[in-house]
Amino acid sequence: MANYIGITKEQGHAARGKTGVLLVNLGTPDEPTTPALRRYLAEFLSDPRVIEVPRLIWKAILHGIILRTRPAKSAEAYREVWTEAGSPLMDISVRQKAKLQTLLSDSGSEVSVHLAMRYGNPSVASVMQDMQRQGIDKIVVLPLYPQYAAPTTGSVFDAIALELMKWRYVPSLHFIHTYHDTCEYIDALAASIQRDFDANGKPQKLVLSYHGMPEDYLKKGDPYYCFCMKTSRLVAQKLGLADDDHMTTFQSRFGKAVWLQPYTDETMKSLPAKGVKDVAVVCPAFSADCLETLEEIAGENREYFEESGGETFRYIPCLNDDDQHISMMASLIKAYL
């Protein structure tokens, strides 16, 4: 066999044969400032998976209106949740990555864990290029969205495919597209809720608030709504809750389109008038606390509930880097190792 001069050890096939895990979450701005939010929102809201509006029309709206007004307001909201460690989502995601690496290594798996953000930094493309340079040719991708949705999980696949189109040697790829009804996820979620009940008592109503999406996406075939409802049903069964003890709502809508209902904010405003004065809220669609859980739910929706006559509102944190959550991730990944 010819010995080609100029081929480095790193370029040789013998340097490959490594396995990597790629965790992907939504993303976060680099800092809570208007310019940083403008960059972040421009990338996020330009994704055709997120906004299904004809491109020319949406581009005019996005750059002519939204990116002129929304960044300043969003920056103010981010400043309310920003910590010394930076963005809560990034801080938690880094801890998740580290704990998962330790757990997999301790169990004997020779695998490296990597973290990327669909929007912002570190980008999917840059992290995958790092993995390529390290000789990784088997990749297990875990988008950190429990319930599949085209604007989230589907968009992660798009970003990965776009990067792989540039590679001459395409790696073995395993893409975990949903885990909304796995026993490990349901057990971890139910356990976190039960710990809150044990510490604070069972509320009149447990509200499971998921990120919303336009109702039209469901009509076009997106399974997200059905997956959310199944998660709620399985968690309620695990906790032994009656139908009147819990409800499912959807948050974070914007624009004039009809989104999945019931809306979380309108629910918080209406519950006290129905005699429900004590609620606990959990956000099963989020694997890590972020702006949508800390500012929108624990902040804004708490105020809606209390201003409408509610007496006790408590937010149950996301699973974050809880040991049972990390074990769940490892269980999902090991099936592909």
TORKOL-4160 file (C-alpha; in steps of 0.2 Angstrom, whole numbers, padded with zeros to 4 digits, m for minus):
337
<pt num="1" X="0000" Y="0000" Z="0000"/>
<pt num="2" X="0007" Y="0017" Z="m0005"/>
<pt num="3" X="0014" Y="0028" Z="0010"/>
<pt num="4" X="0008" Y="0045" Z="0006"/>
<pt num="5" X="0020" Y="0058" Z="0011"/>
<pt num="6" X="0012" Y="0073" Z="0020"/>
<pt num="7" X="m0002" Y="0064" Z="0029"/>
<pt num="8" X="m0001" Y="0068" Z="0047"/>
<pt num="9" X="m0005" Y="0056" Z="0061"/>
<pt num="10" X="m0020" Y="0066" Z="0066"/>
<pt num="11" X="m0027" Y="0064" Z="0048"/>
<pt num="12" X="m0024" Y="0045" Z="0047"/>
<pt num="13" X="m0038" Y="0033" Z="0049"/>
<pt num="14" X="m0029" Y="0025" Z="0064"/>
<pt num="15" X="m0031" Y="0041" Z="0074"/>
<pt num="16" X="m0050" Y="0039" Z="0073"/>
<pt num="17" X="m0062" Y="0026" Z="0082"/>
<pt num="18" X="m0067" Y="0037" Z="0096"/>
<pt num="19" X="m0085" Y="0039" Z="0103"/>
<pt num="20" X="m0092" Y="0056" Z="0108"/>
<pt num="21" X="m0108" Y="0062" Z="0116"/>
<pt num="22" X="m0115" Y="0078" Z="0111"/>
<pt num="23" X="m0128" Y="0087" Z="0122"/>
<pt num="24" X="m0137" Y="0101" Z="0114"/>
<pt num="25" X="m0148" Y="0114" Z="0122"/>
<pt num="26" X="m0157" Y="0129" Z="0115"/>
<pt num="27" X="m0144" Y="0143" Z="0119"/>
<pt num="28" X="m0142" Y="0159" Z="0128"/>
<pt num="29" X="m0135" Y="0176" Z="0124"/>
<pt num="30" X="m0116" Y="0179" Z="0129"/>
<pt num="31" X="m0121" Y="0193" Z="0141"/>
<pt num="32" X="m0137" Y="0202" Z="0146"/>
<pt num="33" X="m0135" Y="0217" Z="0135"/>
<pt num="34" X="m0145" Y="0224" Z="0120"/>
<pt num="35" X="m0132" Y="0220" Z="0107"/>
<pt num="36" X="m0129" Y="0202" Z="0113"/>
<pt num="37" X="m0148" Y="0199" Z="0113"/>
<pt num="38" X="m0150" Y="0207" Z="0096"/>
<pt num="39" X="m0137" Y="0194" Z="0089"/>
<pt num="40" X="m0145" Y="0180" Z="0099"/>
<pt num="41" X="m0163" Y="0184" Z="0093"/>
<pt num="42" X="m0157" Y="0187" Z="0075"/>
<pt num="43" X="m0150" Y="0169" Z="0075"/>
<pt num="44" X="m0165" Y="0161" Z="0084"/>
<pt num="45" X="m0179" Y="0169" Z="0075"/>
<pt num="46" X="m0171" Y="0167" Z="0058"/>
<pt num="47" X="m0173" Y="0148" Z="0060"/>
<pt num="48" X="m0187" Y="0143" Z="0048"/>
<pt num="49" X="m0191" Y="0128" Z="0060"/>
<pt num="50" X="m0195" Y="0141" Z="0074"/>
<pt num="51" X="m0205" Y="0154" Z="0063"/>
<pt num="52" X="m0215" Y="0146" Z="0049"/>
<pt num="53" X="m0218" Y="0162" Z="0039"/>
<pt num="54" X="m0213" Y="0165" Z="0021"/>
<pt num="55" X="m0195" Y="0170" Z="0022"/>
<pt num="56" X="m0196" Y="0187" Z="0013"/>
<pt num="57" X="m0211" Y="0193" Z="0024"/>
<pt num="58" X="m0203" Y="0187" Z="0040"/>
<pt num="59" X="m0186" Y="0195" Z="0036"/>
<pt num="60" X="m0195" Y="0211" Z="0034"/>
<pt num="61" X="m0204" Y="0209" Z="0051"/>
<pt num="62" X="m0189" Y="0203" Z="0060"/>
<pt num="63" X="m0177" Y="0216" Z="0055"/>
<pt num="64" X="m0189" Y="0230" Z="0053"/>
<pt num="65" X="m0198" Y="0228" Z="0069"/>
<pt num="66" X="m0193" Y="0214" Z="0081"/>
<pt num="67" X="m0175" Y="0217" Z="0082"/>
<pt num="68" X="m0177" Y="0235" Z="0084"/>
<pt num="69" X="m0188" Y="0233" Z="0099"/>
<pt num="70" X="m0187" Y="0216" Z="0108"/>
<pt num="71" X="m0168" Y="0215" Z="0112"/>
<pt num="72" X="m0169" Y="0229" Z="0125"/>
<pt num="73" X="m0184" Y="0221" Z="0134"/>
<pt num="74" X="m0176" Y="0204" Z="0133"/>
<pt num="75" X="m0159" Y="0210" Z="0140"/>
<pt num="76" X="m0168" Y="0218" Z="0155"/>
<pt num="77" X="m0177" Y="0201" Z="0158"/>
<pt num="78" X="m0160" Y="0192" Z="0157"/>
<pt num="79" X="m0152" Y="0204" Z="0169"/>
<pt num="80" X="m0165" Y="0198" Z="0182"/>
<pt num="81" X="m0159" Y="0180" Z="0181"/>
<pt num="82" X="m0141" Y="0182" Z="0177"/>
<pt num="83" X="m0129" Y="0176" Z="0191"/>
<pt num="84" X="m0111" Y="0178" Z="0195"/>
<pt num="85" X="m0109" Y="0162" Z="0185"/>
<pt num="86" X="m0117" Y="0170" Z="0170"/>
<pt num="87" X="m0132" Y="0163" Z="0161"/>
<pt num="88" X="m0142" Y="0150" Z="0172"/>
<pt num="89" X="m0144" Y="0139" Z="0157"/>
<pt num="90" X="m0126" Y="0139" Z="0153"/>
<pt num="91" X="m0120" Y="0137" Z="0170"/>
<pt num="92" X="m0132" Y="0122" Z="0173"/>
<pt num="93" X="m0128" Y="0114" Z="0156"/>
<pt num="94" X="m0109" Y="0114" Z="0160"/>
<pt num="95" X="m0113" Y="0106" Z="0177"/>
<pt num="96" X="m0124" Y="0093" Z="0168"/>
<pt num="97" X="m0110" Y="0089" Z="0155"/>
<pt num="98" X="m0097" Y="0087" Z="0169"/>
<pt num="99" X="m0107" Y="0076" Z="0180"/>
<pt num="100" X="m0112" Y="0065" Z="0165"/>
<pt num="101" X="m0094" Y="0063" Z="0160"/>
<pt num="102" X="m0089" Y="0058" Z="0177"/>
<pt num="103" X="m0104" Y="0045" Z="0178"/>
<pt num="104" X="m0100" Y="0038" Z="0161"/>
<pt num="105" X="m0081" Y="0037" Z="0164"/>
<pt num="106" X="m0084" Y="0029" Z="0181"/>
<pt num="107" X="m0095" Y="0015" Z="0173"/>
<pt num="108" X="m0081" Y="0011" Z="0161"/>
<pt num="109" X="m0087" Y="0020" Z="0146"/>
<pt num="110" X="m0073" Y="0027" Z="0135"/>
<pt num="111" X="m0083" Y="0042" Z="0129"/>
<pt num="112" X="m0080" Y="0060" Z="0129"/>
<pt num="113" X="m0095" Y="0072" Z="0133"/>
<pt num="114" X="m0097" Y="0088" Z="0123"/>
<pt num="115" X="m0109" Y="0103" Z="0125"/>
<pt num="116" X="m0116" Y="0114" Z="0111"/>
<pt num="117" X="m0130" Y="0127" Z="0110"/>
<pt num="118" X="m0142" Y="0127" Z="0095"/>
<pt num="119" X="m0141" Y="0146" Z="0095"/>
<pt num="120" X="m0127" Y="0156" Z="0102"/>
<pt num="121" X="m0111" Y="0149" Z="0109"/>
<pt num="122" X="m0103" Y="0136" Z="0109"/>
<pt num="123" X="m0112" Y="0133" Z="0092"/>
<pt num="124" X="m0116" Y="0115" Z="0086"/>
<pt num="125" X="m0104" Y="0118" Z="0071"/>
<pt num="126" X="m0089" Y="0123" Z="0081"/>
<pt num="127" X="m0091" Y="0109" Z="0094"/>
<pt num="128" X="m0093" Y="0096" Z="0080"/>
<pt num="129" X="m0077" Y="0102" Z="0072"/>
<pt num="130" X="m0068" Y="0100" Z="0089"/>
<pt num="131" X="m0075" Y="0082" Z="0090"/>
<pt num="132" X="m0069" Y="0079" Z="0072"/>
<pt num="133" X="m0051" Y="0085" Z="0076"/>
<pt num="134" X="m0051" Y="0073" Z="0091"/>
<pt num="135" X="m0054" Y="0059" Z="0080"/>
<pt num="136" X="m0072" Y="0055" Z="0085"/>
<pt num="137" X="m0081" Y="0045" Z="0072"/>
<pt num="138" X="m0096" Y="0039" Z="0082"/>
<pt num="139" X="m0107" Y="0053" Z="0089"/>
<pt num="140" X="m0122" Y="0050" Z="0101"/>
<pt num="141" X="m0133" Y="0066" Z="0100"/>
<pt num="142" X="m0145" Y="0070" Z="0115"/>
<pt num="143" X="m0155" Y="0086" Z="0112"/>
<pt num="144" X="m0160" Y="0091" Z="0130"/>
<pt num="145" X="m0178" Y="0093" Z="0125"/>
<pt num="146" X="m0189" Y="0079" Z="0133"/>
<pt num="147" X="m0203" Y="0081" Z="0121"/>
<pt num="148" X="m0199" Y="0081" Z="0103"/>
<pt num="149" X="m0204" Y="0096" Z="0093"/>
<pt num="150" X="m0199" Y="0102" Z="0076"/>
<pt num="151" X="m0194" Y="0120" Z="0082"/>
<pt num="152" X="m0182" Y="0112" Z="0095"/>
<pt num="153" X="m0176" Y="0094" Z="0092"/>
<pt num="154" X="m0179" Y="0095" Z="0073"/>
<pt num="155" X="m0169" Y="0111" Z="0072"/>
<pt num="156" X="m0155" Y="0102" Z="0081"/>
<pt num="157" X="m0155" Y="0089" Z="0068"/>
<pt num="158" X="m0154" Y="0102" Z="0055"/>
<pt num="159" X="m0139" Y="0110" Z="0062"/>
<pt num="160" X="m0130" Y="0094" Z="0064"/>
<pt num="161" X="m0134" Y="0089" Z="0046"/>
<pt num="162" X="m0129" Y="0106" Z="0039"/>
<pt num="163" X="m0112" Y="0103" Z="0047"/>
<pt num="164" X="m0110" Y="0085" Z="0042"/>
<pt num="165" X="m0113" Y="0090" Z="0024"/>
<pt num="166" X="m0096" Y="0098" Z="0024"/>
<pt num="167" X="m0087" Y="0083" Z="0030"/>
<pt num="168" X="m0079" Y="0070" Z="0019"/>
<pt num="169" X="m0079" Y="0057" Z="0032"/>
<pt num="170" X="m0096" Y="0056" Z="0040"/>
<pt num="171" X="m0097" Y="0048" Z="0057"/>
<pt num="172" X="m0108" Y="0035" Z="0064"/>
<pt num="173" X="m0123" Y="0045" Z="0071"/>
<pt num="174" X="m0136" Y="0041" Z="0084"/>
<pt num="175" X="m0149" Y="0054" Z="0087"/>
<pt num="176" X="m0160" Y="0053" Z="0102"/>
<pt num="177" X="m0176" Y="0062" Z="0096"/>
<pt num="178" X="m0187" Y="0061" Z="0112"/>
<pt num="179" X="m0188" Y="0054" Z="0129"/>
<pt num="180" X="m0205" Y="0061" Z="0135"/>
<pt num="181" X="m0211" Y="0044" Z="0141"/>
<pt num="182" X="m0196" Y="0034" Z="0146"/>
<pt num="183" X="m0197" Y="0026" Z="0164"/>
<pt num="184" X="m0181" Y="0035" Z="0169"/>
<pt num="185" X="m0187" Y="0052" Z="0164"/>
<pt num="186" X="m0204" Y="0050" Z="0172"/>
<pt num="187" X="m0197" Y="0043" Z="0188"/>
<pt num="188" X="m0184" Y="0058" Z="0189"/>
<pt num="189" X="m0198" Y="0071" Z="0186"/>
<pt num="190" X="m0210" Y="0063" Z="0198"/>
<pt num="191" X="m0197" Y="0061" Z="0211"/>
<pt num="192" X="m0193" Y="0080" Z="0210"/>
<pt num="193" X="m0211" Y="0084" Z="0212"/>
<pt num="194" X="m0213" Y="0072" Z="0227"/>
<pt num="195" X="m0199" Y="0080" Z="0236"/>
<pt num="196" X="m0208" Y="0097" Z="0235"/>
<pt num="197" X="m0224" Y="0089" Z="0241"/>
<pt num="198" X="m0215" Y="0081" Z="0256"/>
<pt num="199" X="m0206" Y="0097" Z="0260"/>
<pt num="200" X="m0221" Y="0109" Z="0257"/>
<pt num="201" X="m0237" Y="0099" Z="0257"/>
<pt num="202" X="m0247" Y="0094" Z="0242"/>
<pt num="203" X="m0255" Y="0109" Z="0234"/>
<pt num="204" X="m0273" Y="0112" Z="0228"/>
<pt num="205" X="m0267" Y="0111" Z="0210"/>
<pt num="206" X="m0251" Y="0105" Z="0202"/>
<pt num="207" X="m0248" Y="0114" Z="0186"/>
<pt num="208" X="m0237" Y="0107" Z="0172"/>
<pt num="209" X="m0232" Y="0121" Z="0161"/>
<pt num="210" X="m0224" Y="0117" Z="0145"/>
<pt num="211" X="m0216" Y="0129" Z="0132"/>
<pt num="212" X="m0230" Y="0133" Z="0119"/>
<pt num="213" X="m0230" Y="0133" Z="0100"/>
<pt num="214" X="m0243" Y="0139" Z="0087"/>
<pt num="215" X="m0258" Y="0128" Z="0086"/>
<pt num="216" X="m0255" Y="0127" Z="0067"/>
<pt num="217" X="m0239" Y="0117" Z="0070"/>
<pt num="218" X="m0250" Y="0103" Z="0079"/>
<pt num="219" X="m0262" Y="0103" Z="0064"/>
<pt num="220" X="m0247" Y="0101" Z="0052"/>
<pt num="221" X="m0242" Y="0085" Z="0061"/>
<pt num="222" X="m0230" Y="0090" Z="0075"/>
<pt num="223" X="m0232" Y="0077" Z="0089"/>
<pt num="224" X="m0226" Y="0089" Z="0103"/>
<pt num="225" X="m0243" Y="0093" Z="0111"/>
<pt num="226" X="m0247" Y="0074" Z="0112"/>
<pt num="227" X="m0230" Y="0070" Z="0119"/>
<pt num="228" X="m0233" Y="0084" Z="0133"/>
<pt num="229" X="m0250" Y="0077" Z="0137"/>
<pt num="230" X="m0242" Y="0059" Z="0139"/>
<pt num="231" X="m0229" Y="0066" Z="0150"/>
<pt num="232" X="m0242" Y="0074" Z="0161"/>
<pt num="233" X="m0252" Y="0059" Z="0162"/>
<pt num="234" X="m0238" Y="0047" Z="0166"/>
<pt num="235" X="m0231" Y="0059" Z="0180"/>
<pt num="236" X="m0249" Y="0061" Z="0187"/>
<pt num="237" X="m0251" Y="0042" Z="0188"/>
<pt num="238" X="m0234" Y="0040" Z="0196"/>
<pt num="239" X="m0238" Y="0052" Z="0209"/>
<pt num="240" X="m0256" Y="0045" Z="0212"/>
<pt num="241" X="m0264" Y="0061" Z="0207"/>
<pt num="242" X="m0283" Y="0063" Z="0204"/>
<pt num="243" X="m0288" Y="0072" Z="0188"/>
<pt num="244" X="m0293" Y="0087" Z="0198"/>
<pt num="245" X="m0276" Y="0088" Z="0207"/>
<pt num="246" X="m0267" Y="0093" Z="0191"/>
<pt num="247" X="m0268" Y="0102" Z="0174"/>
<pt num="248" X="m0257" Y="0105" Z="0159"/>
<pt num="249" X="m0254" Y="0122" Z="0152"/>
<pt num="250" X="m0243" Y="0131" Z="0139"/>
<pt num="251" X="m0232" Y="0146" Z="0141"/>
<pt num="252" X="m0221" Y="0158" Z="0132"/>
<pt num="253" X="m0232" Y="0163" Z="0117"/>
<pt num="254" X="m0229" Y="0178" Z="0106"/>
<pt num="255" X="m0237" Y="0186" Z="0091"/>
<pt num="256" X="m0255" Y="0186" Z="0086"/>
<pt num="257" X="m0257" Y="0167" Z="0081"/>
<pt num="258" X="m0267" Y="0155" Z="0092"/>
<pt num="259" X="m0255" Y="0144" Z="0102"/>
<pt num="260" X="m0258" Y="0128" Z="0111"/>
<pt num="261" X="m0270" Y="0130" Z="0125"/>
<pt num="262" X="m0274" Y="0133" Z="0140"/>
<pt num="263" X="m0261" Y="0147" Z="0142"/>
<pt num="264" X="m0251" Y="0147" Z="0158"/>
<pt num="265" X="m0253" Y="0166" Z="0161"/>
<pt num="266" X="m0272" Y="0166" Z="0159"/>
<pt num="267" X="m0273" Y="0151" Z="0170"/>
<pt num="268" X="m0264" Y="0159" Z="0184"/>
<pt num="269" X="m0275" Y="0174" Z="0183"/>
<pt num="270" X="m0291" Y="0163" Z="0183"/>
<pt num="271" X="m0287" Y="0150" Z="0196"/>
<pt num="272" X="m0290" Y="0160" Z="0212"/>
<pt num="273" X="m0308" Y="0165" Z="0206"/>
<pt num="274" X="m0311" Y="0147" Z="0205"/>
<pt num="275" X="m0306" Y="0144" Z="0223"/>
<pt num="276" X="m0288" Y="0138" Z="0219"/>
<pt num="277" X="m0277" Y="0148" Z="0230"/>
<pt num="278" X="m0262" Y="0136" Z="0232"/>
<pt num="279" X="m0252" Y="0130" Z="0217"/>
<pt num="280" X="m0236" Y="0122" Z="0213"/>
<pt num="281" X="m0229" Y="0124" Z="0195"/>
<pt num="282" X="m0216" Y="0113" Z="0186"/>
<pt num="283" X="m0210" Y="0115" Z="0169"/>
<pt num="284" X="m0207" Y="0097" Z="0161"/>
<pt num="285" X="m0201" Y="0103" Z="0144"/>
<pt num="286" X="m0186" Y="0111" Z="0151"/>
<pt num="287" X="m0170" Y="0101" Z="0156"/>
<pt num="288" X="m0162" Y="0116" Z="0164"/>
<pt num="289" X="m0169" Y="0132" Z="0172"/>
<pt num="290" X="m0168" Y="0147" Z="0161"/>
<pt num="291" X="m0176" Y="0163" Z="0157"/>
<pt num="292" X="m0193" Y="0155" Z="0153"/>
<pt num="293" X="m0194" Y="0146" Z="0170"/>
<pt num="294" X="m0185" Y="0158" Z="0182"/>
<pt num="295" X="m0191" Y="0175" Z="0175"/>
<pt num="296" X="m0207" Y="0170" Z="0166"/>
<pt num="297" X="m0214" Y="0157" Z="0178"/>
<pt num="298" X="m0206" Y="0160" Z="0195"/>
<pt num="299" X="m0207" Y="0179" Z="0192"/>
<pt num="300" X="m0221" Y="0185" Z="0180"/>
<pt num="301" X="m0234" Y="0171" Z="0183"/>
<pt num="302" X="m0231" Y="0171" Z="0202"/>
<pt num="303" X="m0237" Y="0189" Z="0201"/>
<pt num="304" X="m0252" Y="0186" Z="0190"/>
<pt num="305" X="m0258" Y="0172" Z="0202"/>
<pt num="306" X="m0255" Y="0183" Z="0218"/>
<pt num="307" X="m0262" Y="0199" Z="0211"/>
<pt num="308" X="m0278" Y="0189" Z="0206"/>
<pt num="309" X="m0280" Y="0183" Z="0224"/>
<pt num="310" X="m0269" Y="0168" Z="0225"/>
<pt num="311" X="m0261" Y="0164" Z="0241"/>
<pt num="312" X="m0247" Y="0151" Z="0239"/>
<pt num="313" X="m0237" Y="0149" Z="0223"/>
<pt num="314" X="m0221" Y="0139" Z="0222"/>
<pt num="315" X="m0211" Y="0135" Z="0207"/>
<pt num="316" X="m0203" Y="0117" Z="0207"/>
<pt num="317" X="m0186" Y="0119" Z="0199"/>
<pt num="318" X="m0181" Y="0109" Z="0183"/>
<pt num="319" X="m0171" Y="0093" Z="0185"/>
<pt num="320" X="m0155" Y="0103" Z="0181"/>
<pt num="321" X="m0140" Y="0093" Z="0187"/>
<pt num="322" X="m0149" Y="0082" Z="0199"/>
<pt num="323" X="m0141" Y="0065" Z="0201"/>
<pt num="324" X="m0156" Y="0055" Z="0195"/>
<pt num="325" X="m0158" Y="0067" Z="0180"/>
<pt num="326" X="m0139" Y="0063" Z="0175"/>
<pt num="327" X="m0142" Y="0045" Z="0178"/>
<pt num="328" X="m0157" Y="0046" Z="0166"/>
<pt num="329" X="m0146" Y="0054" Z="0153"/>
<pt num="330" X="m0133" Y="0041" Z="0155"/>
<pt num="331" X="m0146" Y="0027" Z="0153"/>
<pt num="332" X="m0152" Y="0035" Z="0137"/>
<pt num="333" X="m0135" Y="0036" Z="0130"/>
<pt num="334" X="m0128" Y="0019" Z="0135"/>
<pt num="335" X="m0140" Y="0010" Z="0123"/>
<pt num="336" X="m0130" Y="0017" Z="0109"/>
<pt num="337" X="m0113" Y="0014" Z="0116"/>
